[in-house]
Amino acid sequence: MTTATTESTTPTPTFDVSKLTVEHAVAKLIDHANTLSASDLFIAADEDRTVISVRALGLVRPISITTAELGRRYVAHLKAHAGMEVSEKRRPLDGRWIYRDSDQEATDLRINIIPTVHGEDVAIRLLPRLRNLYNLESVGLTNEQFNLVSGMVDSLGGLVLITGPTGSGKTSTLYACLQRLNDGQRKINTIEDPVEYTLPGLRQSQVNPVIELGFAQLLRSVLRQSPDVIMIGEIRDAETAATAVHAANSGQLVLATLHSGQAAGAIQSMRSLGVHSHFLATSLRGVVAQRLARTLCPKCKTSFELDEALETFDEVKGWLKGDEGKRLYAPGHCETCNQVGYAGRTGIFEVINVTTPIRNLISDGKPTADIRNQAISEKMLTLRQAALLKVARGETSTEEIFRVIPSEHLMLED
């Protein structure tokens, strides 16, 4: 891969709501964020102004700047609708508002407010009720990876771990797995923080740190509900890890997320939480590591031939078809993508299917490197190779790959 080029400068905010009433201004900001398919809306207090930004396609960009006084009034309006104490400005606050637009379409707003030097900052997670969830076929897996993950999810029991940093799409992949399983023939319980999407047919529970109701406590209770499938939003502590492995060894299918850089690293993470290697080996069905990359806008992406770098995609040529891999693609600019050159996001995956040789390595307490090397010998597509495939197929750019995947994961394997 070539080195990444510098990201273009941040666009100047042009969305002006300062002449609207506070109620209409806040509504316009939320509607505009939804139009951009933003995951978050931010209101940040500076000394003499308020900056309003969105996170869309994983990147934060400002959409409006207004006065400090109007910013304070917007925050007060949000507090009132989210059931917060409007006069409380010294402590962090959390609230929820089911916002409805002019067409009565609902967006679940999860609102967090913290005090800062110049006032209060607001972070709003936007969860539109009608936003389409991914299915397993559309998250970005290759055909081979899809078959592996489908086999794991269709298992009668066992543990499937989905790993990656915050914002890598783990929750979307979990919901995609749950949608595949949600056929009315299984009892499915979830433990989440928070519940991001409510799905008919699922029994969804949310942790509540205020009353010391965490993942471990909820998981113990959920097991008494006789579930067939359990989804754990995140394994954070030794008790949750041990209980999840016990449930998986007892016949339940357990889907859970975990923070780990590469797929094989999840095994060491579970060991670090005190899980015995033998019990982990007998329960684990597979590990899915992932990142999220922006996809190029199909209307304006540009391409150029690889006349002088024909070897760029040599290590993935076995997965390429037709003209794939003969050119590189770069972002353009058009109205369809709001001049950013990208129009969506796709997952980049590394999938370990726990075969008998890998299970034996786990049981024997072998290091991560040995497990990873065995997976590679069994034709595992690494994060680097999966990223190369996305570039070769024109789905994304080399610049985007270098932005979302750490350089150590992009180095050639020894």
N, C-alpha and C positions, 0 to 999 in steps of 0.2 A: 504493500500500500504506500501511496505517496503521503507526505506530511500534509496535515490539515491547513487550510487557509483560514485567515482571520474572519470571524463572523461579522456580517454587515452591521453597521451602526443601528442603534435602537431608534425606531421611528418616533417622530414627534407626536405627542398626543393631539388628536383633533376632535375628540368627542366632547362637545361643550354642553353641560347641563346646568350651568350656573344661573341661567335666567328662568329655570323651572322652579316650581314649588319643591320643597324638600321631599314630599311624598312622591311626586312625579319624577324627580331627579333620581331617587333611589331605584324606583321601578325601571326607569330607562337604563340605568347602569346594569341592573340584573338582567334585563331583556337583552342588552347588547352583549353581555358576557355569554349568555346562552346562545346567541346568534353565532358567536365565535367558537362555540363548543368548548368554552373554557371550563377547566376543572375547579378553578379558584378565582375569587375576586378579592383584591386587597385594597384597604384604605389606610394610607400611611400619613401620620401627622409630622410635618416639618415645622420649622420655626415660624415661617410666615406663609405657608401654603399647605395644601393637602394633595397628595399624589394618589391617584386611583389606578390600579393596575390589574391585569388578568394574567393567569397562567394558562396558556393555550398551546397544545402540542408539546407540553413539557417545558416551555420557556416563558418567563415573565416579561411582560412589556406594558408600559403605561398607556392608558387610553384617555385619561382626562386629568387636568390639573385645575384645582379650584382654591378658593381662599381657606384660610385656617378656620374662620368662623363657620363657613358652610360645611366644612368637613366635620366639625363638632356637632352640627345639627344633623348631619347624615348619621353619625354614630348614635346619637340619642334616639333617632327614629328607628334604627335597627334594634337597639336595646329594648325599646317599648314593644316592638313586634315579637321579639325573641324571649319575652318574659324575664328580662334582666332588670336589676335595679338601676334606673336611669341615673340616679345621683351618685352611684358608686363608681369612683374613678381611680381608686388606689389599688385595687386587687384585680387579678385576671378573672374574666367572666366567660362562661360558656352558655350557649343557648341555641334554640332551634326555632325556625320560622318556616311554615309551609306557605311559600309565596305562590300566588296565582296571577298569571298575566291576563291581558284583556280577553283572551280566548278561554280563560279558566283552566289553562294547562298548569299543572302544579310543579314547582321545583322545591325540593327539600333543601333548606339552607342550614348548614351546621356552622354556627358563628362562634368565633373565639376572639376575645378582646383582651389586650394587655396594655398596661400603662407604660409609656415611654417618656423620654426627657421632654418632648414637645407636645405631649398629649396622648391620646389613645390610638393604638393601631388595631385594625380589624382584619381578620382572615376569615373568609367565607368559603366553605366547600359547597359547590353547586352540584346537586344530585337531581336532575330533571326526572320526573316520574316516567316520562315517555321515552327517555333515552334508550336506544337499542343496546342490549348487552351483546357482547361477542359470544359466538358459539365456538366450539373447539376447532371447527374447520377454518375459522377466519382469524385466529389470533396471530398467525404468522409461522406456524410450524411447517416444516417440509413434509412431504408425503411420508417419508420414513419415520420422522419424529412423530407425526400424527398417529401412525399405526402403533408406535411404542406407547405413547401417552394414553391412547384409547384402551390399549390392553391393560395398563395399570389401573385406569379408572373403572374399567369393567370387571375388575377382580372382585371376588366375593369378600375379601378382607385384606388387611395389610395397610401399610403406611406409605403415602405418597407425599414427598416434600417439594414445595415450590419455593425457590430461593432467589435472592437478588436484593439490591439496595432499595431504599424508599423511592417510590415513583417509577419502579421498573415494570409495573403492570401485573404484579403477583395476584392482586385481588381480582382483576379482570379474568385472569386465567382460572382462578378458583371458581368464579361464577360460571365460566364456560364449562368447566367440569361438572358443576352441579346441575346446569341445564341439561347436560347429556344424561345424567342420572335421574332427573326429576320426571319420571314417567308414571308416577302414581303407584308403583309397586314396591317402593322402598320408603322407610321412614327416615327422613333426613333432618338432622339437627345441626344448626350452626351456632358458633360462639364467636362474636365479632366485636370490634372496637373501632368505630361504631358499626351498626348495621347500615351499609351504604345503599343497598337496593333490597326492597322487599319483594320476594318472589312467591307467588301462590304455590302451595304444596310443601313449602319448607317451614320448619319450626325454628325461627330465628331468635336468638337471645343476645343481649348486649352486656358487656362487662360494665361495672359501675364502681370505679375506684373510691367514690365518696363514701360508700358503705362497705368498702373493702371486699367487693365482689369481683374477683379477678378471673383470668382464664382457668386457673387450676380449680378454684371453687366451683365455677359453673360447669366445668368438664365433669367433675365428680357427680354432680346432680344430673347432668345430661345422660350419663351412663346408666342411671336408674330409670331412664325413659325408654329403654330398649330400642335404641336407634340401630338402623342398618348402616347408615353413613353419618360421619361426624366431620364437620368442617371447623377447623380451629384457625381463627384469623391470624394468630402469630404464636409460635412457641417462644416464650421469653424466659422461662425459669425451669429449674430442675424438676419441680413437681409436675408441671404441665407436660414436660418432655417424657417423664417416666410414665405418667398416666396415659398419654397418647400411645406409647409403645405397648403398654399393657393391653389397651383396648384393641390395638391392631393385631396383637397376638391372640386375642380372645375371639376374633372373628369379625369385628367391625372394620369397615373401610374408613380410614382416617386420612383426610386431606388437610394439610397444614402448610403455613408459610414459615420461613426461617431466614434470617439474614446471613448470607454467605456469598462470596464472590463467584466461585465456580461450583459446579454440581458436586464434585467429589469433596469439596470443603464442607458441605452440609453434614457429612458423616462425622468429621472431626468436631463440628459444632455441637452435634448431639452428644458425642462422647464428653465434650467439655461441660455439658450440662448434667453429667453423671450417669448417662444411660450406658448400661453394660453392653459391650461389643456383641456378645452372643445374642442377647435379646433384640438388639437393633438389627442384626443380620437376619434373624428369623422373621422379623416383621416388615422390613423395608422392601417395597416393591419397585421404587424408582425415585429419582431426583430430577427435577426440572429447574435449571438455572436460566434466568432471562434478563434481558434489557429491552428498553423501548427506544426505537428510532423513528424519526419523522420520515414519512414517505413523500417522495417528490410529487409535485403537482403535475398530473398528466397533461394538462393544457399548455404548460409553459416550460417544462423541463427541456434542457438542451443536452446534446450528446456530442462526443468527439471520438474519433477512431484511436485505437491503441497501436498504431503502426510501429512505435519504437519501444513498446513495453508489452509484447505479446505474451510474456510469461506471467503476467500479473495474476491470472486466475488458474495457473497450472494445477495448484493443489486441490481445486474443487471442480476440475473439468469433467470428472466422472458424474457430476450432478447437473451439468449444463446441457441444454438442448438448443439445436438450431444456431441462431446468431448470438445467443447469450455469451457474454464474456469477450466480445470483440470491440466493445466501446465502453467508455465511462459516461456518466450522466451527472449533470449539475443543475442546481435550482435556477429558475428564471424568475420572472415577475409578471403577474397578471391580476386582474380583478377577482378571478375565481378563488385565488389563494390569498387575497388581501395583500398582495405584493411581497409575500414572504417566501414563495417558492416551494412551500410544502403544504400538503393538503390532508394529511392524516398521520397515523402512527401504526407501526407494526412491531411485533415481538421478534427478538433474535434469541434463539434458544440453544441450550446445551442439555442433552437428555441422557441420563445414565439409566439403563435398564438393568436391574439387579439380576444378573445371571448367576449360575452356580459358582463359577470361578470368582466373581466379585463378592458373592455372599461369603465364600470361604475366607477371602482377604479381610472382609469386615469382621467376621467372627474371630479371626486370629489377631485382630488388633493392628493390622498393617497400616502404615502411614498413608496419608492422602495421596502422595505421589504414586505409590504402587497401585492404588485403586484407580486413579486417573489413567495411568499408563495401560492398565488392563482394559479399561473402557475404550481407550483410543485403539487398542489392538483389535477390539470387537467392532470397529468402524463407527465409533461415536463421532458425531459432527461437533467439533469444538466451537466455542463462541467466535473465535477468529474465522473459522471456515464458514460458519453460518452467516457472519457479517459479510464475508467476501461474496457469498451467494446473493445476498440482497443487493450488493453493489453491481454484480455481474448481470443481474436480471433487471437492472434499471429501476429498482424499487426505492433506492435511497442513494446518497452520495458518500464519497469517502470522508468529506468534512464532517458529516453527521455521525458516521461510525466512530471517528476519533473523538467526537464530543461525548458520546454516551458509553463507550467501552474503554476502560483504563488501558494504557499502553502495554502493561505487562501481560494482558490477556490477548493482545494483538501480535505479540512477538511469535516468531516461528518456533514450533516445538523442537526440543533437542532430539 
